[in-house]
Amino acid sequence: MKGLVEYIAKSIVTVPDAVVVTEETTADNNVILKLQVAPEDRGRVIGKQGRVAEAMRTLLRVAAIRGGVRVQLEIL
């Protein structure tokens, strides 16, 4: 799932080298993915009215169901 977020984010942004995705697992088997991008690319990753971010979260939910875990995406 980390690779999926990284691939999508690097495809969207203008500075792909600044994309950093960290993964944390909580005690109740939830996964939190934290996405960091360059300040000038935050708008691209979030999208108008949050549509791009919401689409990324939807894709993650589908991948998480296949893996049997719950996933959250945080854009820092």
mmCIF file of the N, C-alpha and C atoms, coordinates in Angstrom:
data_MODEL
# 
_entry.id   MODEL 
# 
loop_
_atom_site.group_PDB 
_atom_site.id 
_atom_site.type_symbol 
_atom_site.label_atom_id 
_atom_site.label_alt_id 
_atom_site.label_comp_id 
_atom_site.label_asym_id 
_atom_site.label_entity_id 
_atom_site.label_seq_id 
_atom_site.pdbx_PDB_ins_code 
_atom_site.Cartn_x 
_atom_site.Cartn_y 
_atom_site.Cartn_z 
_atom_site.occupancy 
_atom_site.B_iso_or_equiv 
_atom_site.pdbx_formal_charge 
_atom_site.auth_seq_id 
_atom_site.auth_comp_id 
_atom_site.auth_asym_id 
_atom_site.auth_atom_id 
_atom_site.pdbx_PDB_model_num 
ATOM 1   N N  . MET A 1 1  ? 0.812   -1.187 0.000   1.00 0.00 ? 1  MET A N  1 
ATOM 2   C CA . MET A 1 1  ? 0.000   0.000  0.000   1.00 0.00 ? 1  MET A CA 1 
ATOM 3   C C  . MET A 1 1  ? 0.861   1.259  0.000   1.00 0.00 ? 1  MET A C  1 
ATOM 4   N N  . LYS A 1 2  ? 1.984   1.169  0.667   1.00 0.00 ? 2  LYS A N  1 
ATOM 5   C CA . LYS A 1 2  ? 2.908   2.303  0.689   1.00 0.00 ? 2  LYS A CA 1 
ATOM 6   C C  . LYS A 1 2  ? 3.387   2.605  -0.727  1.00 0.00 ? 2  LYS A C  1 
ATOM 7   N N  . GLY A 1 3  ? 3.676   1.566  -1.485  1.00 0.00 ? 3  GLY A N  1 
ATOM 8   C CA . GLY A 1 3  ? 4.129   1.731  -2.862  1.00 0.00 ? 3  GLY A CA 1 
ATOM 9   C C  . GLY A 1 3  ? 3.060   2.349  -3.749  1.00 0.00 ? 3  GLY A C  1 
ATOM 10  N N  . LEU A 1 4  ? 1.812   2.011  -3.496  1.00 0.00 ? 4  LEU A N  1 
ATOM 11  C CA . LEU A 1 4  ? 0.705   2.572  -4.271  1.00 0.00 ? 4  LEU A CA 1 
ATOM 12  C C  . LEU A 1 4  ? 0.600   4.076  -4.067  1.00 0.00 ? 4  LEU A C  1 
ATOM 13  N N  . VAL A 1 5  ? 0.652   4.516  -2.814  1.00 0.00 ? 5  VAL A N  1 
ATOM 14  C CA . VAL A 1 5  ? 0.574   5.945  -2.513  1.00 0.00 ? 5  VAL A CA 1 
ATOM 15  C C  . VAL A 1 5  ? 1.771   6.672  -3.103  1.00 0.00 ? 5  VAL A C  1 
ATOM 16  N N  . GLU A 1 6  ? 2.942   6.082  -2.976  1.00 0.00 ? 6  GLU A N  1 
ATOM 17  C CA . GLU A 1 6  ? 4.158   6.707  -3.508  1.00 0.00 ? 6  GLU A CA 1 
ATOM 18  C C  . GLU A 1 6  ? 4.082   6.842  -5.027  1.00 0.00 ? 6  GLU A C  1 
ATOM 19  N N  . TYR A 1 7  ? 3.605   5.818  -5.698  1.00 0.00 ? 7  TYR A N  1 
ATOM 20  C CA . TYR A 1 7  ? 3.494   5.849  -7.155  1.00 0.00 ? 7  TYR A CA 1 
ATOM 21  C C  . TYR A 1 7  ? 2.523   6.929  -7.619  1.00 0.00 ? 7  TYR A C  1 
ATOM 22  N N  . ILE A 1 8  ? 1.353   6.995  -6.985  1.00 0.00 ? 8  ILE A N  1 
ATOM 23  C CA . ILE A 1 8  ? 0.353   7.991  -7.366  1.00 0.00 ? 8  ILE A CA 1 
ATOM 24  C C  . ILE A 1 8  ? 0.872   9.398  -7.114  1.00 0.00 ? 8  ILE A C  1 
ATOM 25  N N  . ALA A 1 9  ? 1.463   9.619  -5.942  1.00 0.00 ? 9  ALA A N  1 
ATOM 26  C CA . ALA A 1 9  ? 1.947   10.951 -5.592  1.00 0.00 ? 9  ALA A CA 1 
ATOM 27  C C  . ALA A 1 9  ? 3.069   11.399 -6.525  1.00 0.00 ? 9  ALA A C  1 
ATOM 28  N N  . LYS A 1 10 ? 3.999   10.516 -6.832  1.00 0.00 ? 10 LYS A N  1 
ATOM 29  C CA . LYS A 1 10 ? 5.104   10.888 -7.723  1.00 0.00 ? 10 LYS A CA 1 
ATOM 30  C C  . LYS A 1 10 ? 4.612   11.182 -9.136  1.00 0.00 ? 10 LYS A C  1 
ATOM 31  N N  . SER A 1 11 ? 3.503   10.579 -9.522  1.00 0.00 ? 11 SER A N  1 
ATOM 32  C CA . SER A 1 11 ? 2.940   10.833 -10.845 1.00 0.00 ? 11 SER A CA 1 
ATOM 33  C C  . SER A 1 11 ? 2.281   12.207 -10.931 1.00 0.00 ? 11 SER A C  1 
ATOM 34  N N  . ILE A 1 12 ? 1.816   12.721 -9.815  1.00 0.00 ? 12 ILE A N  1 
ATOM 35  C CA . ILE A 1 12 ? 1.061   13.968 -9.798  1.00 0.00 ? 12 ILE A CA 1 
ATOM 36  C C  . ILE A 1 12 ? 1.949   15.191 -9.604  1.00 0.00 ? 12 ILE A C  1 
ATOM 37  N N  . VAL A 1 13 ? 2.944   15.102 -8.728  1.00 0.00 ? 13 VAL A N  1 
ATOM 38  C CA . VAL A 1 13 ? 3.704   16.272 -8.295  1.00 0.00 ? 13 VAL A CA 1 
ATOM 39  C C  . VAL A 1 13 ? 4.747   16.713 -9.315  1.00 0.00 ? 13 VAL A C  1 
ATOM 40  N N  . THR A 1 14 ? 5.257   17.946 -9.128  1.00 0.00 ? 14 THR A N  1 
ATOM 41  C CA . THR A 1 14 ? 6.308   18.464 -10.003 1.00 0.00 ? 14 THR A CA 1 
ATOM 42  C C  . THR A 1 14 ? 7.700   18.169 -9.459  1.00 0.00 ? 14 THR A C  1 
ATOM 43  N N  . VAL A 1 15 ? 7.801   17.865 -8.168  1.00 0.00 ? 15 VAL A N  1 
ATOM 44  C CA . VAL A 1 15 ? 9.084   17.518 -7.547  1.00 0.00 ? 15 VAL A CA 1 
ATOM 45  C C  . VAL A 1 15 ? 8.963   16.102 -6.958  1.00 0.00 ? 15 VAL A C  1 
ATOM 46  N N  . PRO A 1 16 ? 9.097   15.072 -7.794  1.00 0.00 ? 16 PRO A N  1 
ATOM 47  C CA . PRO A 1 16 ? 8.895   13.703 -7.301  1.00 0.00 ? 16 PRO A CA 1 
ATOM 48  C C  . PRO A 1 16 ? 9.933   13.256 -6.274  1.00 0.00 ? 16 PRO A C  1 
ATOM 49  N N  . ASP A 1 17 ? 11.102  13.885 -6.259  1.00 0.00 ? 17 ASP A N  1 
ATOM 50  C CA . ASP A 1 17 ? 12.114  13.487 -5.289  1.00 0.00 ? 17 ASP A CA 1 
ATOM 51  C C  . ASP A 1 17 ? 11.740  13.889 -3.870  1.00 0.00 ? 17 ASP A C  1 
ATOM 52  N N  . ALA A 1 18 ? 10.810  14.815 -3.704  1.00 0.00 ? 18 ALA A N  1 
ATOM 53  C CA . ALA A 1 18 ? 10.409  15.289 -2.383  1.00 0.00 ? 18 ALA A CA 1 
ATOM 54  C C  . ALA A 1 18 ? 9.293   14.442 -1.765  1.00 0.00 ? 18 ALA A C  1 
ATOM 55  N N  . VAL A 1 19 ? 8.808   13.446 -2.483  1.00 0.00 ? 19 VAL A N  1 
ATOM 56  C CA . VAL A 1 19 ? 7.719   12.606 -1.972  1.00 0.00 ? 19 VAL A CA 1 
ATOM 57  C C  . VAL A 1 19 ? 8.291   11.601 -0.977  1.00 0.00 ? 19 VAL A C  1 
ATOM 58  N N  . VAL A 1 20 ? 7.718   11.624 0.233   1.00 0.00 ? 20 VAL A N  1 
ATOM 59  C CA . VAL A 1 20 ? 8.129   10.687 1.285   1.00 0.00 ? 20 VAL A CA 1 
ATOM 60  C C  . VAL A 1 20 ? 6.869   10.086 1.884   1.00 0.00 ? 20 VAL A C  1 
ATOM 61  N N  . VAL A 1 21 ? 6.809   8.754  1.914   1.00 0.00 ? 21 VAL A N  1 
ATOM 62  C CA . VAL A 1 21 ? 5.670   8.054  2.502   1.00 0.00 ? 21 VAL A CA 1 
ATOM 63  C C  . VAL A 1 21 ? 6.192   7.210  3.659   1.00 0.00 ? 21 VAL A C  1 
ATOM 64  N N  . THR A 1 22 ? 5.633   7.427  4.838   1.00 0.00 ? 22 THR A N  1 
ATOM 65  C CA . THR A 1 22 ? 5.996   6.613  5.994   1.00 0.00 ? 22 THR A CA 1 
ATOM 66  C C  . THR A 1 22 ? 4.782   5.806  6.424   1.00 0.00 ? 22 THR A C  1 
ATOM 67  N N  . GLU A 1 23 ? 5.053   4.619  6.943   1.00 0.00 ? 23 GLU A N  1 
ATOM 68  C CA . GLU A 1 23 ? 3.984   3.699  7.322   1.00 0.00 ? 23 GLU A CA 1 
ATOM 69  C C  . GLU A 1 23 ? 4.108   3.367  8.801   1.00 0.00 ? 23 GLU A C  1 
ATOM 70  N N  . GLU A 1 24 ? 2.988   3.491  9.515   1.00 0.00 ? 24 GLU A N  1 
ATOM 71  C CA . GLU A 1 24 ? 2.940   3.147  10.936  1.00 0.00 ? 24 GLU A CA 1 
ATOM 72  C C  . GLU A 1 24 ? 1.818   2.142  11.144  1.00 0.00 ? 24 GLU A C  1 
ATOM 73  N N  . THR A 1 25 ? 2.067   1.166  12.000  1.00 0.00 ? 25 THR A N  1 
ATOM 74  C CA . THR A 1 25 ? 1.046   0.184  12.338  1.00 0.00 ? 25 THR A CA 1 
ATOM 75  C C  . THR A 1 25 ? 0.662   0.376  13.797  1.00 0.00 ? 25 THR A C  1 
ATOM 76  N N  . THR A 1 26 ? -0.624  0.505  14.045  1.00 0.00 ? 26 THR A N  1 
ATOM 77  C CA . THR A 1 26 ? -1.096  0.703  15.406  1.00 0.00 ? 26 THR A CA 1 
ATOM 78  C C  . THR A 1 26 ? -1.298  -0.646 16.098  1.00 0.00 ? 26 THR A C  1 
ATOM 79  N N  . ALA A 1 27 ? -1.609  -0.593 17.370  1.00 0.00 ? 27 ALA A N  1 
ATOM 80  C CA . ALA A 1 27 ? -1.771  -1.818 18.153  1.00 0.00 ? 27 ALA A CA 1 
ATOM 81  C C  . ALA A 1 27 ? -2.945  -2.673 17.672  1.00 0.00 ? 27 ALA A C  1 
ATOM 82  N N  . ASP A 1 28 ? -3.997  -2.030 17.157  1.00 0.00 ? 28 ASP A N  1 
ATOM 83  C CA . ASP A 1 28 ? -5.161  -2.789 16.693  1.00 0.00 ? 28 ASP A CA 1 
ATOM 84  C C  . ASP A 1 28 ? -5.103  -3.103 15.203  1.00 0.00 ? 28 ASP A C  1 
ATOM 85  N N  . ASN A 1 29 ? -3.897  -3.217 14.655  1.00 0.00 ? 29 ASN A N  1 
ATOM 86  C CA . ASN A 1 29 ? -3.645  -3.659 13.276  1.00 0.00 ? 29 ASN A CA 1 
ATOM 87  C C  . ASN A 1 29 ? -4.155  -2.681 12.224  1.00 0.00 ? 29 ASN A C  1 
ATOM 88  N N  . ASN A 1 30 ? -4.233  -1.396 12.558  1.00 0.00 ? 30 ASN A N  1 
ATOM 89  C CA . ASN A 1 30 ? -4.542  -0.367 11.574  1.00 0.00 ? 30 ASN A CA 1 
ATOM 90  C C  . ASN A 1 30 ? -3.240  0.173  11.012  1.00 0.00 ? 30 ASN A C  1 
ATOM 91  N N  . VAL A 1 31 ? -3.268  0.585  9.769   1.00 0.00 ? 31 VAL A N  1 
ATOM 92  C CA . VAL A 1 31 ? -2.082  1.143  9.118   1.00 0.00 ? 31 VAL A CA 1 
ATOM 93  C C  . VAL A 1 31 ? -2.333  2.622  8.840   1.00 0.00 ? 31 VAL A C  1 
ATOM 94  N N  . ILE A 1 32 ? -1.383  3.456  9.238   1.00 0.00 ? 32 ILE A N  1 
ATOM 95  C CA . ILE A 1 32 ? -1.464  4.889  8.974   1.00 0.00 ? 32 ILE A CA 1 
ATOM 96  C C  . ILE A 1 32 ? -0.334  5.238  8.012   1.00 0.00 ? 32 ILE A C  1 
ATOM 97  N N  . LEU A 1 33 ? -0.686  5.752  6.851   1.00 0.00 ? 33 LEU A N  1 
ATOM 98  C CA . LEU A 1 33 ? 0.292   6.179  5.865   1.00 0.00 ? 33 LEU A CA 1 
ATOM 99  C C  . LEU A 1 33 ? 0.373   7.698  5.899   1.00 0.00 ? 33 LEU A C  1 
ATOM 100 N N  . LYS A 1 34 ? 1.569   8.221  6.071   1.00 0.00 ? 34 LYS A N  1 
ATOM 101 C CA . LYS A 1 34 ? 1.767   9.666  6.113   1.00 0.00 ? 34 LYS A CA 1 
ATOM 102 C C  . LYS A 1 34 ? 2.519   10.078 4.856   1.00 0.00 ? 34 LYS A C  1 
ATOM 103 N N  . LEU A 1 35 ? 1.927   10.994 4.112   1.00 0.00 ? 35 LEU A N  1 
ATOM 104 C CA . LEU A 1 35 ? 2.473   11.450 2.837   1.00 0.00 ? 35 LEU A CA 1 
ATOM 105 C C  . LEU A 1 35 ? 3.007   12.867 2.990   1.00 0.00 ? 35 LEU A C  1 
ATOM 106 N N  . GLN A 1 36 ? 4.275   13.050 2.654   1.00 0.00 ? 36 GLN A N  1 
ATOM 107 C CA . GLN A 1 36 ? 4.890   14.377 2.666   1.00 0.00 ? 36 GLN A CA 1 
ATOM 108 C C  . GLN A 1 36 ? 5.320   14.714 1.252   1.00 0.00 ? 36 GLN A C  1 
ATOM 109 N N  . VAL A 1 37 ? 4.990   15.924 0.818   1.00 0.00 ? 37 VAL A N  1 
ATOM 110 C CA . VAL A 1 37 ? 5.395   16.412 -0.499  1.00 0.00 ? 37 VAL A CA 1 
ATOM 111 C C  . VAL A 1 37 ? 5.963   17.811 -0.335  1.00 0.00 ? 37 VAL A C  1 
ATOM 112 N N  . ALA A 1 38 ? 6.544   18.333 -1.398  1.00 0.00 ? 38 ALA A N  1 
ATOM 113 C CA . ALA A 1 38 ? 7.066   19.700 -1.378  1.00 0.00 ? 38 ALA A CA 1 
ATOM 114 C C  . ALA A 1 38 ? 5.895   20.668 -1.161  1.00 0.00 ? 38 ALA A C  1 
ATOM 115 N N  . PRO A 1 39 ? 6.170   21.796 -0.489  1.00 0.00 ? 39 PRO A N  1 
ATOM 116 C CA . PRO A 1 39 ? 5.078   22.752 -0.203  1.00 0.00 ? 39 PRO A CA 1 
ATOM 117 C C  . PRO A 1 39 ? 4.318   23.214 -1.448  1.00 0.00 ? 39 PRO A C  1 
ATOM 118 N N  . GLU A 1 40 ? 4.999   23.362 -2.564  1.00 0.00 ? 40 GLU A N  1 
ATOM 119 C CA . GLU A 1 40 ? 4.310   23.823 -3.773  1.00 0.00 ? 40 GLU A CA 1 
ATOM 120 C C  . GLU A 1 40 ? 3.454   22.732 -4.420  1.00 0.00 ? 40 GLU A C  1 
ATOM 121 N N  . ASP A 1 41 ? 3.603   21.487 -3.981  1.00 0.00 ? 41 ASP A N  1 
ATOM 122 C CA . ASP A 1 41 ? 2.836   20.380 -4.555  1.00 0.00 ? 41 ASP A CA 1 
ATOM 123 C C  . ASP A 1 41 ? 1.668   19.933 -3.688  1.00 0.00 ? 41 ASP A C  1 
ATOM 124 N N  . ARG A 1 42 ? 1.485   20.527 -2.529  1.00 0.00 ? 42 ARG A N  1 
ATOM 125 C CA . ARG A 1 42 ? 0.391   20.104 -1.654  1.00 0.00 ? 42 ARG A CA 1 
ATOM 126 C C  . ARG A 1 42 ? -0.966  20.256 -2.326  1.00 0.00 ? 42 ARG A C  1 
ATOM 127 N N  . GLY A 1 43 ? -1.147  21.337 -3.049  1.00 0.00 ? 43 GLY A N  1 
ATOM 128 C CA . GLY A 1 43 ? -2.415  21.569 -3.738  1.00 0.00 ? 43 GLY A CA 1 
ATOM 129 C C  . GLY A 1 43 ? -2.700  20.525 -4.796  1.00 0.00 ? 43 GLY A C  1 
ATOM 130 N N  . ARG A 1 44 ? -1.669  20.077 -5.474  1.00 0.00 ? 44 ARG A N  1 
ATOM 131 C CA . ARG A 1 44 ? -1.844  19.041 -6.496  1.00 0.00 ? 44 ARG A CA 1 
ATOM 132 C C  . ARG A 1 44 ? -2.267  17.715 -5.873  1.00 0.00 ? 44 ARG A C  1 
ATOM 133 N N  . VAL A 1 45 ? -1.689  17.385 -4.726  1.00 0.00 ? 45 VAL A N  1 
ATOM 134 C CA . VAL A 1 45 ? -1.997  16.110 -4.081  1.00 0.00 ? 45 VAL A CA 1 
ATOM 135 C C  . VAL A 1 45 ? -3.392  16.139 -3.458  1.00 0.00 ? 45 VAL A C  1 
ATOM 136 N N  . ILE A 1 46 ? -3.782  17.282 -2.922  1.00 0.00 ? 46 ILE A N  1 
ATOM 137 C CA . ILE A 1 46 ? -5.107  17.386 -2.308  1.00 0.00 ? 46 ILE A CA 1 
ATOM 138 C C  . ILE A 1 46 ? -6.182  17.532 -3.385  1.00 0.00 ? 46 ILE A C  1 
ATOM 139 N N  . GLY A 1 47 ? -5.936  18.354 -4.399  1.00 0.00 ? 47 GLY A N  1 
ATOM 140 C CA . GLY A 1 47 ? -6.888  18.531 -5.486  1.00 0.00 ? 47 GLY A CA 1 
ATOM 141 C C  . GLY A 1 47 ? -7.991  19.504 -5.132  1.00 0.00 ? 47 GLY A C  1 
ATOM 142 N N  . LYS A 1 48 ? -8.772  19.867 -6.132  1.00 0.00 ? 48 LYS A N  1 
ATOM 143 C CA . LYS A 1 48 ? -9.899  20.776 -5.900  1.00 0.00 ? 48 LYS A CA 1 
ATOM 144 C C  . LYS A 1 48 ? -10.925 20.086 -5.018  1.00 0.00 ? 48 LYS A C  1 
ATOM 145 N N  . GLN A 1 49 ? -11.270 20.754 -3.939  1.00 0.00 ? 49 GLN A N  1 
ATOM 146 C CA . GLN A 1 49 ? -12.229 20.256 -2.959  1.00 0.00 ? 49 GLN A CA 1 
ATOM 147 C C  . GLN A 1 49 ? -11.850 18.877 -2.422  1.00 0.00 ? 49 GLN A C  1 
ATOM 148 N N  . GLY A 1 50 ? -10.554 18.554 -2.454  1.00 0.00 ? 50 GLY A N  1 
ATOM 149 C CA . GLY A 1 50 ? -10.071 17.304 -1.879  1.00 0.00 ? 50 GLY A CA 1 
ATOM 150 C C  . GLY A 1 50 ? -10.344 16.070 -2.710  1.00 0.00 ? 50 GLY A C  1 
ATOM 151 N N  . ARG A 1 51 ? -10.624 16.259 -3.986  1.00 0.00 ? 51 ARG A N  1 
ATOM 152 C CA . ARG A 1 51 ? -11.012 15.120 -4.823  1.00 0.00 ? 51 ARG A CA 1 
ATOM 153 C C  . ARG A 1 51 ? -9.871  14.140 -5.055  1.00 0.00 ? 51 ARG A C  1 
ATOM 154 N N  . VAL A 1 52 ? -8.672  14.619 -5.290  1.00 0.00 ? 52 VAL A N  1 
ATOM 155 C CA . VAL A 1 52 ? -7.538  13.732 -5.544  1.00 0.00 ? 52 VAL A CA 1 
ATOM 156 C C  . VAL A 1 52 ? -7.208  12.939 -4.279  1.00 0.00 ? 52 VAL A C  1 
ATOM 157 N N  . ALA A 1 53 ? -7.176  13.622 -3.141  1.00 0.00 ? 53 ALA A N  1 
ATOM 158 C CA . ALA A 1 53 ? -6.895  12.943 -1.876  1.00 0.00 ? 53 ALA A CA 1 
ATOM 159 C C  . ALA A 1 53 ? -7.966  11.899 -1.574  1.00 0.00 ? 53 ALA A C  1 
ATOM 160 N N  . GLU A 1 54 ? -9.204  12.229 -1.838  1.00 0.00 ? 54 GLU A N  1 
ATOM 161 C CA . GLU A 1 54 ? -10.291 11.289 -1.580  1.00 0.00 ? 54 GLU A CA 1 
ATOM 162 C C  . GLU A 1 54 ? -10.208 10.084 -2.516  1.00 0.00 ? 54 GLU A C  1 
ATOM 163 N N  . ALA A 1 55 ? -9.790  10.290 -3.757  1.00 0.00 ? 55 ALA A N  1 
ATOM 164 C CA . ALA A 1 55 ? -9.622  9.178  -4.690  1.00 0.00 ? 55 ALA A CA 1 
ATOM 165 C C  . ALA A 1 55 ? -8.496  8.259  -4.233  1.00 0.00 ? 55 ALA A C  1 
ATOM 166 N N  . MET A 1 56 ? -7.406  8.855  -3.730  1.00 0.00 ? 56 MET A N  1 
ATOM 167 C CA . MET A 1 56 ? -6.304  8.043  -3.211  1.00 0.00 ? 56 MET A CA 1 
ATOM 168 C C  . MET A 1 56 ? -6.764  7.222  -2.011  1.00 0.00 ? 56 MET A C  1 
ATOM 169 N N  . ARG A 1 57 ? -7.557  7.830  -1.142  1.00 0.00 ? 57 ARG A N  1 
ATOM 170 C CA . ARG A 1 57 ? -8.067  7.110  0.034   1.00 0.00 ? 57 ARG A CA 1 
ATOM 171 C C  . ARG A 1 57 ? -8.996  5.965  -0.375  1.00 0.00 ? 57 ARG A C  1 
ATOM 172 N N  . THR A 1 58 ? -9.778  6.181  -1.412  1.00 0.00 ? 58 THR A N  1 
ATOM 173 C CA . THR A 1 58 ? -10.674 5.129  -1.896  1.00 0.00 ? 58 THR A CA 1 
ATOM 174 C C  . THR A 1 58 ? -9.875  3.946  -2.429  1.00 0.00 ? 58 THR A C  1 
ATOM 175 N N  . LEU A 1 59 ? -8.842  4.216  -3.213  1.00 0.00 ? 59 LEU A N  1 
ATOM 176 C CA . LEU A 1 59 ? -7.993  3.136  -3.720  1.00 0.00 ? 59 LEU A CA 1 
ATOM 177 C C  . LEU A 1 59 ? -7.310  2.390  -2.581  1.00 0.00 ? 59 LEU A C  1 
ATOM 178 N N  . LEU A 1 60 ? -6.894  3.118  -1.569  1.00 0.00 ? 60 LEU A N  1 
ATOM 179 C CA . LEU A 1 60 ? -6.265  2.472  -0.415  1.00 0.00 ? 60 LEU A CA 1 
ATOM 180 C C  . LEU A 1 60 ? -7.244  1.579  0.330   1.00 0.00 ? 60 LEU A C  1 
ATOM 181 N N  . ARG A 1 61 ? -8.485  2.023  0.461   1.00 0.00 ? 61 ARG A N  1 
ATOM 182 C CA . ARG A 1 61 ? -9.486  1.202  1.140   1.00 0.00 ? 61 ARG A CA 1 
ATOM 183 C C  . ARG A 1 61 ? -9.693  -0.119 0.410   1.00 0.00 ? 61 ARG A C  1 
ATOM 184 N N  . VAL A 1 62 ? -9.720  -0.071 -0.918  1.00 0.00 ? 62 VAL A N  1 
ATOM 185 C CA . VAL A 1 62 ? -9.893  -1.289 -1.704  1.00 0.00 ? 62 VAL A CA 1 
ATOM 186 C C  . VAL A 1 62 ? -8.705  -2.222 -1.493  1.00 0.00 ? 62 VAL A C  1 
ATOM 187 N N  . ALA A 1 63 ? -7.492  -1.673 -1.525  1.00 0.00 ? 63 ALA A N  1 
ATOM 188 C CA . ALA A 1 63 ? -6.299  -2.493 -1.308  1.00 0.00 ? 63 ALA A CA 1 
ATOM 189 C C  . ALA A 1 63 ? -6.271  -3.041 0.118   1.00 0.00 ? 63 ALA A C  1 
ATOM 190 N N  . ALA A 1 64 ? -6.741  -2.266 1.077   1.00 0.00 ? 64 ALA A N  1 
ATOM 191 C CA . ALA A 1 64 ? -6.727  -2.694 2.467   1.00 0.00 ? 64 ALA A CA 1 
ATOM 192 C C  . ALA A 1 64 ? -7.718  -3.832 2.716   1.00 0.00 ? 64 ALA A C  1 
ATOM 193 N N  . ILE A 1 65 ? -8.857  -3.769 2.063   1.00 0.00 ? 65 ILE A N  1 
ATOM 194 C CA . ILE A 1 65 ? -9.847  -4.838 2.223   1.00 0.00 ? 65 ILE A CA 1 
ATOM 195 C C  . ILE A 1 65 ? -9.260  -6.161 1.747   1.00 0.00 ? 65 ILE A C  1 
ATOM 196 N N  . ARG A 1 66 ? -8.515  -6.110 0.663   1.00 0.00 ? 66 ARG A N  1 
ATOM 197 C CA . ARG A 1 66 ? -7.875  -7.330 0.164   1.00 0.00 ? 66 ARG A CA 1 
ATOM 198 C C  . ARG A 1 66 ? -6.839  -7.849 1.157   1.00 0.00 ? 66 ARG A C  1 
ATOM 199 N N  . GLY A 1 67 ? -6.182  -6.925 1.881   1.00 0.00 ? 67 GLY A N  1 
ATOM 200 C CA . GLY A 1 67 ? -5.174  -7.321 2.858   1.00 0.00 ? 67 GLY A CA 1 
ATOM 201 C C  . GLY A 1 67 ? -5.732  -7.585 4.241   1.00 0.00 ? 67 GLY A C  1 
ATOM 202 N N  . GLY A 1 68 ? -7.005  -7.256 4.464   1.00 0.00 ? 68 GLY A N  1 
ATOM 203 C CA . GLY A 1 68 ? -7.633  -7.514 5.744   1.00 0.00 ? 68 GLY A CA 1 
ATOM 204 C C  . GLY A 1 68 ? -7.243  -6.532 6.837   1.00 0.00 ? 68 GLY A C  1 
ATOM 205 N N  . VAL A 1 69 ? -6.873  -5.302 6.469   1.00 0.00 ? 69 VAL A N  1 
ATOM 206 C CA . VAL A 1 69 ? -6.506  -4.281 7.452   1.00 0.00 ? 69 VAL A CA 1 
ATOM 207 C C  . VAL A 1 69 ? -7.298  -3.006 7.168   1.00 0.00 ? 69 VAL A C  1 
ATOM 208 N N  . ARG A 1 70 ? -7.169  -2.042 8.080   1.00 0.00 ? 70 ARG A N  1 
ATOM 209 C CA . ARG A 1 70 ? -7.770  -0.715 7.872   1.00 0.00 ? 70 ARG A CA 1 
ATOM 210 C C  . ARG A 1 70 ? -6.636  0.261  7.628   1.00 0.00 ? 70 ARG A C  1 
ATOM 211 N N  . VAL A 1 71 ? -6.860  1.196  6.703   1.00 0.00 ? 71 VAL A N  1 
ATOM 212 C CA . VAL A 1 71 ? -5.812  2.127  6.310   1.00 0.00 ? 71 VAL A CA 1 
ATOM 213 C C  . VAL A 1 71 ? -6.319  3.561  6.430   1.00 0.00 ? 71 VAL A C  1 
ATOM 214 N N  . GLN A 1 72 ? -5.434  4.445  6.892   1.00 0.00 ? 72 GLN A N  1 
ATOM 215 C CA . GLN A 1 72 ? -5.704  5.881  6.911   1.00 0.00 ? 72 GLN A CA 1 
ATOM 216 C C  . GLN A 1 72 ? -4.578  6.570  6.157   1.00 0.00 ? 72 GLN A C  1 
ATOM 217 N N  . LEU A 1 73 ? -4.918  7.600  5.396   1.00 0.00 ? 73 LEU A N  1 
ATOM 218 C CA . LEU A 1 73 ? -3.926  8.401  4.692   1.00 0.00 ? 73 LEU A CA 1 
ATOM 219 C C  . LEU A 1 73 ? -3.932  9.807  5.258   1.00 0.00 ? 73 LEU A C  1 
ATOM 220 N N  . GLU A 1 74 ? -2.763  10.236 5.721   1.00 0.00 ? 74 GLU A N  1 
ATOM 221 C CA . GLU A 1 74 ? -2.600  11.592 6.232   1.00 0.00 ? 74 GLU A CA 1 
ATOM 222 C C  . GLU A 1 74 ? -1.647  12.337 5.309   1.00 0.00 ? 74 GLU A C  1 
ATOM 223 N N  . ILE A 1 75 ? -2.062  13.505 4.875   1.00 0.00 ? 75 ILE A N  1 
ATOM 224 C CA . ILE A 1 75 ? -1.199  14.350 4.033   1.00 0.00 ? 75 ILE A CA 1 
ATOM 225 C C  . ILE A 1 75 ? -0.653  15.443 4.917   1.00 0.00 ? 75 ILE A C  1 
ATOM 226 N N  . LEU A 1 76 ? 0.655   15.431 5.094   1.00 0.00 ? 76 LEU A N  1 
ATOM 227 C CA . LEU A 1 76 ? 1.297   16.374 6.006   1.00 0.00 ? 76 LEU A CA 1 
ATOM 228 C C  . LEU A 1 76 ? 1.727   17.627 5.288   1.00 0.00 ? 76 LEU A C  1 
# 
